[in-house]
Each structure stands twice: as structure tokens, then as C-alpha cells.
Amino acid sequence: MRKAIRRLGAVAVLSLAGAGTAQAGDPNARDWIPAPVGTNLVAVYLAGLKSHGFYENGSRLADSPEISLQALVYRQMHFRELFGKTVQYEVIVPGYRTKLDIPGMPNDRMTGVGDVTAGAAIWLHNDPDRRLWFAWEPFITLPTGRYHGSRADVSPGNNRWTSTQDFAVVKGIGESTFLEGVLQFEFYGKNNNYYGQTLKKDPSIRLMALASTNITENTYVGLRYRYETGGREKIGGETVMRRARNHQLAAEITTQLTDAHQLQLQYIHDTKVDNGPRFRGLQLRYVYAF
């Protein structure tokens, strides 16, 4: 039983580390409204997440492992025009401190730089007059992060390539309200050194709905709902994590301190998890525009 819990816990941390960039890169309200061409943005995320239960087939395991993750993420973006379309180039560099506590076993933890992600968004429809936008962004995540096959459960890197495709639509309503929808597909390569075995993961699909509205001229609040499915994981041909059917809510408040400086605080809460850890935590984001 402990071996099974450890393997489940290990896969959970791998899933979280793989989504760690995604956690910091999961869309916040108004992220898909393009900045003017020529704008540069630097964003820094500071996040802390902790599990409160580990679930298998919808049931909480009695001896659930405890997982905590602290993340510091650097993200740089540049907007330019290409063939008459607004394009955003970006690179994301995450750093993680992961701790895994399994009942009856020694704690394990590791700190380091995770896998680097690069992407390029293109706004296929950009109509600020009607306040309507549609964008597509492909991401690629390179296996550049710190990784130890014998400590894969807490390694900041995933030791595999990942490709993500985002499709987003934004519609403004009234003077300061925006509704957004995001469809995301994530495809995973093999990890050929997971405790001496091969880890395979099926593609994941995420659906996200966001809404935001201003409460003052410089401050707005937002809400995000996320549903995730897919992502079944196998080690050595044996299924250790069934497909996800996870629901998450996130609430945020964002204030524009000056034209160049923005600050955002977000609370993240998994409301239902069928397979894997159930997380909650906080994320602080600072953005500098120049």
C-alpha cells in the first residue's frame, strides 16, 4: 500500500511540476487582451500551493501524502506586428521548491530551476472597437530543469518534452466587464528515466471560463473556473493515475499601481478532484511594462 501511495504521490508531484508553469501560466483575467505593438512585459509570479487530500477514483485515500509547492516564475513577453497580425513572443522560466511527505516514510524535498517554456501567441481576430479578440498560442516546454531519476517525485524538471495549444476568445461587455473562454490541449513526451522506468502520459484537455469587472478605475476583480480531463499516466505499462476529472476555482484582484506597474493577488482552490492531489493556495503576480 505504501509503495502504491508513493507512486501515486510521485506522479502527482510530476503532474504539478509540469503544471507549475501552467499554474503560473494559467490565464488570468484579461491576459488575452493584447498590449499595443512594441510593448514589453516582465511578469514575476510567487505561488504557494499545498495539498489537502489525495484522491483515487473520487475517494480520498486514508494515508494521503502531503505535497507542498513554492514557485517563483519569471515570464517575459514582447508584442509586435507580423503580417498585419499582433503577435506576442514569450518565455517562462520557473523555479520550484517541492516537498513530499508520505506517512511512514522519510520526507523528501528539492529546490531548483524547472523546465523552460517558450510560446508565440497570434491574435487572429483583434477588434478593440467591438471589444472582441480571438487568439491562438502554441507553447513548447523543454526538458531543461533540474532532474534526478532516483528522486523524480520532487525534481523541479520533468525530463520530457511538452507541447501545449491554447485557443482563447475575449468579449467586452459594457464599460469594464470582460468574459473569456480558453480551450487548452497539452501533449506529453516520454520520461525514460522515472525510477529506472518509463513514464507515459495521455494528452490533457482543459476548459476555462473567466469573468472580470472593474470596481474602481484602476482595480478589477476576476473569477476563473477550470475543468481538466485526460492525462492518464502509466509507469512501465501499469496505470498509476487514471484520467483527471478535476474542477478548480480561482478568485483574483488586480490593481494598476501606475502605467508601468501592476500587482495581482489570486486565491486558487481545487473544488473536486477524482484522481490526484487536491490543492489550494495563493499566487502573487507583479507585472512591469516598458
C-alpha positions as a Markdown table, in Angstrom:
| # | Residue | x | y | z |
|---|---|---|---|---|
| 1 | Met | 0.0 | 0.0 | 0.0 |
| 2 | Arg | 2.8 | 2.4 | 0.9 |
| 3 | Lys | 4.5 | 1.7 | -2.4 |
| 4 | Ala | 1.3 | 2.4 | -4.3 |
| 5 | Ile | 0.8 | 5.7 | -2.3 |
| 6 | Arg | 4.4 | 6.7 | -3.1 |
| 7 | Arg | 4.0 | 6.1 | -6.8 |
| 8 | Leu | 0.7 | 8.0 | -6.8 |
| 9 | Gly | 2.3 | 10.8 | -4.8 |
| 10 | Ala | 5.3 | 10.9 | -7.1 |
| 11 | Val | 3.2 | 11.1 | -10.2 |
| 12 | Ala | 1.1 | 13.8 | -8.6 |
| 13 | Val | 4.2 | 16.0 | -8.0 |
| 14 | Leu | 5.3 | 15.4 | -11.5 |
| 15 | Ser | 1.9 | 16.5 | -12.7 |
| 16 | Leu | 2.0 | 19.6 | -10.5 |
| 17 | Ala | 5.6 | 20.4 | -11.5 |
| 18 | Gly | 4.5 | 20.0 | -15.2 |
| 19 | Ala | 1.6 | 22.3 | -14.4 |
| 20 | Gly | 3.7 | 24.6 | -12.3 |
| 21 | Thr | 4.5 | 26.7 | -15.2 |
| 22 | Ala | 0.9 | 26.3 | -16.2 |
| 23 | Gln | -0.2 | 27.3 | -12.7 |
| 24 | Ala | 1.7 | 30.5 | -13.2 |
| 25 | Gly | 0.8 | 30.5 | -16.8 |
| 26 | Asp | -2.8 | 29.6 | -16.4 |
| 27 | Pro | -4.7 | 32.5 | -17.9 |
| 28 | Asn | -5.6 | 35.3 | -15.5 |
| 29 | Ala | -8.5 | 37.7 | -16.3 |
| 30 | Arg | -7.6 | 39.9 | -19.3 |
| 31 | Asp | -4.4 | 38.1 | -20.2 |
| 32 | Trp | -5.7 | 37.5 | -23.7 |
| 33 | Ile | -6.3 | 41.2 | -24.5 |
| 34 | Pro | -3.2 | 42.2 | -26.4 |
| 35 | Ala | -1.0 | 45.1 | -25.4 |
| 36 | Pro | 0.0 | 47.7 | -28.0 |
| 37 | Val | 2.6 | 46.6 | -30.6 |
| 38 | Gly | 6.1 | 47.4 | -29.3 |
| 39 | Thr | 5.2 | 46.8 | -25.6 |
| 40 | Asn | 7.4 | 44.6 | -23.4 |
| 41 | Leu | 6.1 | 43.0 | -20.3 |
| 42 | Val | 8.0 | 41.3 | -17.4 |
| 43 | Ala | 5.9 | 39.3 | -15.0 |
| 44 | Val | 7.1 | 37.6 | -11.8 |
| 45 | Tyr | 4.9 | 35.1 | -10.0 |
| 46 | Leu | 5.3 | 33.9 | -6.4 |
| 47 | Ala | 3.0 | 31.0 | -5.6 |
| 48 | Gly | 2.4 | 28.6 | -2.7 |
| 49 | Leu | 0.2 | 25.5 | -3.0 |
| 50 | Lys | -0.5 | 22.7 | -0.6 |
| 51 | Ser | -2.5 | 19.5 | -1.0 |
| 52 | His | -5.4 | 18.8 | 1.3 |
| 53 | Gly | -6.1 | 15.2 | 0.4 |
| 54 | Phe | -5.2 | 12.7 | -2.3 |
| 55 | Tyr | -7.9 | 11.1 | -4.3 |
| 56 | Glu | -8.3 | 7.9 | -6.3 |
| 57 | Asn | -11.5 | 7.2 | -8.3 |
| 58 | Gly | -13.1 | 10.1 | -6.4 |
| 59 | Ser | -12.3 | 8.8 | -2.9 |
| 60 | Arg | -9.9 | 10.3 | -0.5 |
| 61 | Leu | -7.0 | 8.0 | 0.5 |
| 62 | Ala | -6.8 | 7.4 | 4.2 |
| 63 | Asp | -3.0 | 7.8 | 4.2 |
| 64 | Ser | -2.8 | 10.7 | 1.8 |
| 65 | Pro | 0.6 | 12.0 | 1.0 |
| 66 | Glu | 1.1 | 15.7 | 1.7 |
| 67 | Ile | 2.5 | 17.8 | -1.1 |
| 68 | Ser | 3.6 | 21.4 | -0.9 |
| 69 | Leu | 5.0 | 23.5 | -3.7 |
| 70 | Gln | 6.5 | 27.0 | -3.7 |
| 71 | Ala | 7.1 | 28.5 | -7.1 |
| 72 | Leu | 9.0 | 31.6 | -8.3 |
| 73 | Val | 8.4 | 32.2 | -12.0 |
| 74 | Tyr | 9.9 | 34.7 | -14.4 |
| 75 | Arg | 7.9 | 35.4 | -17.6 |
| 76 | Gln | 8.9 | 37.9 | -20.3 |
| 77 | Met | 6.7 | 39.0 | -23.2 |
| 78 | His | 7.1 | 41.1 | -26.3 |
| 79 | Phe | 4.4 | 42.3 | -28.6 |
| 80 | Arg | 5.0 | 43.1 | -32.3 |
| 81 | Glu | 3.2 | 43.0 | -35.7 |
| 82 | Leu | 3.7 | 40.2 | -38.1 |
| 83 | Phe | 1.9 | 40.1 | -41.5 |
| 84 | Gly | -0.6 | 42.5 | -40.2 |
| 85 | Lys | -1.4 | 40.5 | -37.0 |
| 86 | Thr | -0.5 | 41.2 | -33.4 |
| 87 | Val | 2.0 | 38.6 | -32.1 |
| 88 | Gln | 3.2 | 38.0 | -28.6 |
| 89 | Tyr | 6.5 | 36.2 | -28.0 |
| 90 | Glu | 7.2 | 34.9 | -24.5 |
| 91 | Val | 9.5 | 32.8 | -22.4 |
| 92 | Ile | 8.7 | 31.3 | -19.0 |
| 93 | Val | 11.4 | 30.2 | -16.5 |
| 94 | Pro | 10.1 | 28.6 | -13.3 |
| 95 | Gly | 11.8 | 27.7 | -10.1 |
| 96 | Tyr | 10.3 | 25.3 | -7.6 |
| 97 | Arg | 10.7 | 24.1 | -4.0 |
| 98 | Thr | 8.8 | 20.8 | -3.7 |
| 99 | Lys | 8.2 | 18.8 | -0.5 |
| 100 | Leu | 6.6 | 15.3 | -0.4 |
| 101 | Asp | 5.6 | 13.8 | 2.9 |
| 102 | Ile | 4.3 | 10.2 | 2.8 |
| 103 | Pro | 3.1 | 8.7 | 6.1 |
| 104 | Gly | 5.6 | 6.2 | 7.4 |
| 105 | Met | 8.3 | 7.3 | 5.0 |
| 106 | Pro | 11.1 | 10.0 | 5.2 |
| 107 | Asn | 10.2 | 13.4 | 3.8 |
| 108 | Asp | 11.8 | 14.4 | 0.5 |
| 109 | Arg | 12.3 | 17.8 | -0.9 |
| 110 | Met | 14.2 | 19.5 | -3.7 |
| 111 | Thr | 14.7 | 23.1 | -4.9 |
| 112 | Gly | 15.8 | 24.2 | -8.4 |
| 113 | Val | 15.0 | 25.6 | -11.8 |
| 114 | Gly | 12.2 | 23.9 | -13.7 |
| 115 | Asp | 11.7 | 23.3 | -17.4 |
| 116 | Val | 11.7 | 26.4 | -19.7 |
| 117 | Thr | 8.7 | 27.1 | -21.8 |
| 118 | Ala | 8.5 | 29.3 | -24.9 |
| 119 | Gly | 5.4 | 30.4 | -26.8 |
| 120 | Ala | 4.2 | 32.8 | -29.5 |
| 121 | Ala | 0.5 | 34.0 | -29.5 |
| 122 | Ile | -1.1 | 35.4 | -32.6 |
| 123 | Trp | -4.4 | 37.3 | -32.5 |
| 124 | Leu | -6.3 | 36.0 | -35.5 |
| 125 | His | -9.1 | 38.5 | -34.7 |
| 126 | Asn | -8.3 | 41.8 | -33.0 |
| 127 | Asp | -11.2 | 44.2 | -32.8 |
| 128 | Pro | -10.8 | 46.7 | -29.9 |
| 129 | Asp | -13.7 | 48.8 | -31.2 |
| 130 | Arg | -16.1 | 45.9 | -30.8 |
| 131 | Arg | -14.0 | 44.6 | -27.8 |
| 132 | Leu | -13.7 | 41.2 | -29.4 |
| 133 | Trp | -10.5 | 39.1 | -29.6 |
| 134 | Phe | -9.6 | 35.6 | -30.7 |
| 135 | Ala | -6.0 | 34.2 | -30.3 |
| 136 | Trp | -4.1 | 31.0 | -30.7 |
| 137 | Glu | -0.8 | 30.3 | -28.9 |
| 138 | Pro | 1.4 | 27.2 | -29.2 |
| 139 | Phe | 3.8 | 26.5 | -26.3 |
| 140 | Ile | 6.7 | 24.1 | -26.1 |
| 141 | Thr | 8.3 | 23.1 | -22.9 |
| 142 | Leu | 11.9 | 21.8 | -23.0 |
| 143 | Pro | 13.4 | 19.3 | -20.5 |
| 144 | Thr | 15.9 | 21.8 | -19.2 |
| 145 | Gly | 15.1 | 21.7 | -15.5 |
| 146 | Arg | 16.9 | 20.0 | -12.6 |
| 147 | Tyr | 16.0 | 16.3 | -12.6 |
| 148 | His | 17.1 | 13.2 | -10.8 |
| 149 | Gly | 15.6 | 9.9 | -11.9 |
| 150 | Ser | 16.0 | 8.5 | -8.4 |
| 151 | Arg | 14.1 | 11.5 | -6.9 |
| 152 | Ala | 11.7 | 12.1 | -9.7 |
| 153 | Asp | 8.9 | 12.8 | -7.3 |
| 154 | Val | 10.4 | 16.1 | -6.1 |
| 155 | Ser | 12.6 | 17.1 | -9.1 |
| 156 | Pro | 11.8 | 20.6 | -10.5 |
| 157 | Gly | 12.1 | 19.3 | -14.0 |
| 158 | Asn | 10.0 | 16.6 | -15.8 |
| 159 | Asn | 12.6 | 15.1 | -18.1 |
| 160 | Arg | 10.3 | 15.2 | -21.0 |
| 161 | Trp | 9.2 | 17.5 | -23.9 |
| 162 | Thr | 5.7 | 19.0 | -23.7 |
| 163 | Ser | 3.6 | 20.8 | -26.3 |
| 164 | Thr | 0.6 | 23.0 | -25.4 |
| 165 | Gln | -2.0 | 24.6 | -27.7 |
| 166 | Asp | -4.2 | 27.4 | -26.3 |
| 167 | Phe | -7.2 | 28.9 | -28.1 |
| 168 | Ala | -8.8 | 31.9 | -26.4 |
| 169 | Val | -11.8 | 34.3 | -27.1 |
| 170 | Val | -12.5 | 37.5 | -25.2 |
| 171 | Lys | -15.6 | 39.7 | -25.4 |
| 172 | Gly | -16.1 | 43.0 | -23.6 |
| 173 | Ile | -19.5 | 43.9 | -22.2 |
| 174 | Gly | -20.5 | 47.3 | -21.0 |
| 175 | Glu | -17.7 | 49.7 | -19.9 |
| 176 | Ser | -15.4 | 47.5 | -17.9 |
| 177 | Thr | -16.6 | 43.8 | -17.9 |
| 178 | Phe | -14.9 | 41.1 | -19.9 |
| 179 | Leu | -16.0 | 37.4 | -20.5 |
| 180 | Glu | -13.3 | 35.0 | -21.7 |
| 181 | Gly | -13.1 | 31.3 | -22.7 |
| 182 | Val | -10.0 | 29.2 | -23.2 |
| 183 | Leu | -9.5 | 25.7 | -24.6 |
| 184 | Gln | -6.2 | 24.1 | -23.9 |
| 185 | Phe | -4.6 | 20.9 | -25.2 |
| 186 | Glu | -1.4 | 19.5 | -23.7 |
| 187 | Phe | 0.7 | 16.7 | -25.2 |
| 188 | Tyr | 3.5 | 15.0 | -23.3 |
| 189 | Gly | 6.6 | 13.2 | -24.4 |
| 190 | Lys | 8.0 | 10.1 | -22.5 |
| 191 | Asn | 10.1 | 10.3 | -19.4 |
| 192 | Asn | 12.5 | 7.4 | -19.9 |
| 193 | Asn | 14.2 | 7.8 | -16.5 |
| 194 | Tyr | 11.5 | 7.6 | -13.9 |
| 195 | Tyr | 13.0 | 5.5 | -11.1 |
| 196 | Gly | 14.5 | 3.4 | -13.9 |
| 197 | Gln | 11.2 | 3.0 | -15.7 |
| 198 | Thr | 9.3 | 4.8 | -18.5 |
| 199 | Leu | 6.6 | 7.2 | -17.6 |
| 200 | Lys | 3.9 | 7.9 | -20.2 |
| 201 | Lys | 1.1 | 10.4 | -20.0 |
| 202 | Asp | -2.0 | 10.8 | -22.2 |
| 203 | Pro | -2.9 | 14.3 | -23.5 |
| 204 | Ser | -4.8 | 16.6 | -21.2 |
| 205 | Ile | -7.7 | 18.9 | -22.1 |
| 206 | Arg | -8.6 | 22.0 | -20.1 |
| 207 | Leu | -11.6 | 24.2 | -20.4 |
| 208 | Met | -11.5 | 27.6 | -18.7 |
| 209 | Ala | -14.1 | 30.4 | -18.3 |
| 210 | Leu | -13.2 | 33.8 | -16.9 |
| 211 | Ala | -15.1 | 36.9 | -15.9 |
| 212 | Ser | -13.8 | 40.2 | -14.7 |
| 213 | Thr | -15.1 | 43.7 | -13.9 |
| 214 | Asn | -13.7 | 46.9 | -12.6 |
| 215 | Ile | -14.5 | 48.0 | -9.0 |
| 216 | Thr | -12.5 | 51.3 | -9.4 |
| 217 | Glu | -10.9 | 53.0 | -12.3 |
| 218 | Asn | -7.6 | 51.2 | -11.6 |
| 219 | Thr | -8.7 | 48.0 | -9.9 |
| 220 | Tyr | -10.7 | 45.0 | -11.2 |
| 221 | Val | -11.7 | 41.6 | -9.7 |
| 222 | Gly | -11.9 | 38.4 | -11.6 |
| 223 | Leu | -13.1 | 34.8 | -11.3 |
| 224 | Arg | -11.8 | 31.7 | -13.2 |
| 225 | Tyr | -13.3 | 28.3 | -13.5 |
| 226 | Arg | -11.2 | 25.4 | -14.9 |
| 227 | Tyr | -12.2 | 21.9 | -15.8 |
| 228 | Glu | -9.5 | 19.3 | -16.7 |
| 229 | Thr | -9.8 | 15.9 | -18.1 |
| 230 | Gly | -7.4 | 13.3 | -19.7 |
| 231 | Gly | -3.8 | 12.9 | -18.5 |
| 232 | Arg | -3.9 | 9.2 | -17.6 |
| 233 | Glu | -0.4 | 8.1 | -16.6 |
| 234 | Lys | 1.4 | 4.8 | -16.9 |
| 235 | Ile | 4.7 | 3.6 | -15.4 |
| 236 | Gly | 6.2 | 0.5 | -17.1 |
| 237 | Gly | 2.9 | -0.1 | -18.8 |
| 238 | Glu | 0.9 | 0.0 | -15.5 |
| 239 | Thr | -1.7 | 2.7 | -14.9 |
| 240 | Val | -0.8 | 4.7 | -11.8 |
| 241 | Met | -3.0 | 7.7 | -12.4 |
| 242 | Arg | -6.4 | 7.5 | -14.1 |
| 243 | Arg | -7.7 | 10.3 | -16.2 |
| 244 | Ala | -8.4 | 13.6 | -14.5 |
| 245 | Arg | -11.9 | 15.0 | -13.9 |
| 246 | Asn | -10.9 | 18.0 | -11.9 |
| 247 | His | -12.7 | 21.2 | -11.1 |
| 248 | Gln | -11.0 | 24.4 | -9.9 |
| 249 | Leu | -12.0 | 27.9 | -9.0 |
| 250 | Ala | -9.7 | 30.9 | -8.7 |
| 251 | Ala | -10.5 | 34.5 | -7.5 |
| 252 | Glu | -8.2 | 37.4 | -8.1 |
| 253 | Ile | -7.9 | 41.1 | -7.5 |
| 254 | Thr | -5.7 | 43.3 | -9.7 |
| 255 | Thr | -4.6 | 46.9 | -9.3 |
| 256 | Gln | -2.8 | 49.1 | -11.7 |
| 257 | Leu | -0.3 | 51.0 | -9.5 |
| 258 | Thr | 1.0 | 53.2 | -12.3 |
| 259 | Asp | 1.0 | 52.9 | -16.1 |
| 260 | Ala | 4.1 | 50.7 | -15.8 |
| 261 | His | 3.4 | 48.6 | -12.6 |
| 262 | Gln | 0.6 | 46.2 | -11.9 |
| 263 | Leu | 0.0 | 43.9 | -8.9 |
| 264 | Gln | -2.3 | 40.9 | -8.6 |
| 265 | Leu | -3.3 | 38.5 | -5.8 |
| 266 | Gln | -5.1 | 35.3 | -6.6 |
| 267 | Tyr | -6.6 | 32.5 | -4.5 |
| 268 | Ile | -6.7 | 29.0 | -6.1 |
| 269 | His | -8.9 | 26.2 | -4.8 |
| 270 | Asp | -9.5 | 22.7 | -6.3 |
| 271 | Thr | -13.2 | 22.1 | -5.7 |
| 272 | Lys | -13.3 | 18.5 | -6.9 |
| 273 | Val | -10.6 | 16.0 | -7.9 |
| 274 | Asp | -11.2 | 12.4 | -9.0 |
| 275 | Asn | -7.6 | 11.3 | -9.2 |
| 276 | Gly | -4.6 | 13.0 | -7.7 |
| 277 | Pro | -3.9 | 15.7 | -5.1 |
| 278 | Arg | -6.4 | 18.4 | -4.2 |
| 279 | Phe | -4.7 | 21.8 | -3.9 |
| 280 | Arg | -5.3 | 25.3 | -2.6 |
| 281 | Gly | -3.1 | 28.2 | -2.2 |
| 282 | Leu | -2.1 | 31.8 | -3.1 |
| 283 | Gln | -0.4 | 33.4 | -6.1 |
| 284 | Leu | 1.1 | 36.9 | -6.2 |
| 285 | Arg | 1.9 | 38.4 | -9.6 |
| 286 | Tyr | 3.8 | 41.6 | -10.4 |
| 287 | Val | 3.9 | 43.0 | -14.0 |
| 288 | Tyr | 6.2 | 45.7 | -15.3 |
| 289 | Ala | 5.5 | 47.2 | -18.7 |
| 290 | Phe | 8.0 | 49.2 | -20.8 |
